[in-house]
Amino acid sequence: MAIVPKLHRCSPNAMPMPLIAPDSRRPWLIAAALALIGVLVWTFLHTHDHLTWLLEVFPALIALPLLAATHRRYPLTTLLYVGIFWFTIVLMIGGQYTYAKVPLGFWVQDWLGLQRNPYDKLGHFMQGVVPALAAREILLRGAHVRGPKMLAFLVLCVVMAISATYELIEWTAAVLLGQSADDFLGTQGDPWNTQSDMAFAGLGAIVMLGLLRRMHDRQIGWLRTKGLAPSNTPS
């Protein structure tokens, strides 16, 4: 007696899985990933303090594998990828030299007549720009919020929450590691370093919202046009 396999019919009400089209940017993304790995290895081999290096680049060590694992089902805008790339470079260079001793920062310090190396402020400015892009992209693509004013407010709140969390991490490192965390903290004797770090992160978010908002909208639209980001926006 022949055994006929039972066929299961799909429910007519079942929601189809969204199809993600191939990403034409993939070769460039692979090249950028390889470049970051190269910089990561270089900075590790040429740093004088591997503990500080690890603390500084730790966000990149988490973010890069996460991006690699999710780039097919949740590709990001090119603007966000570029921001992540340069933010990661800033972190790695800061890890190699420690933020208070980065040569570029000394050049800017001499050029502007500053009392301290300002390279860490560049890092915190980027800590505002890139998370603002990421938060805005997630909120827009998921249709989690309506209205440009509420969107901007929530993006700024997310950035400031991330900045505050990072400052708490720095405080925890100082408590646990003592003087070993001095290079990681990079206060350079500034009693208001924590507040100014958060201010620069907030400034980065505001600059992003003011100058990059329209470009970001166009790139999200491009992702949807190419089938890389199915729209969840209610009709």
Secondary structure, DSSP 8 states (H G I E B T S, - for coil): -----------TT----------TTHHHHHHHHHHHHHHHHHHHHH-S-HHHHHHHHHHHHHHHHHHHHHTTTS---HHHHHHHHHHHHHHHHHHHH-GGG-HHHHHHHHHHT-SS-THHHHHHHHHHHHHHHHHHHHHHHTT---SHHHHHHHHHHHHHHHHHHHHHHHHHHHHHHGGGGHHHH--TT-TTHHHHHHHHHHHHHHHHHHHSHHHHHHHHHHHHHTTSS------
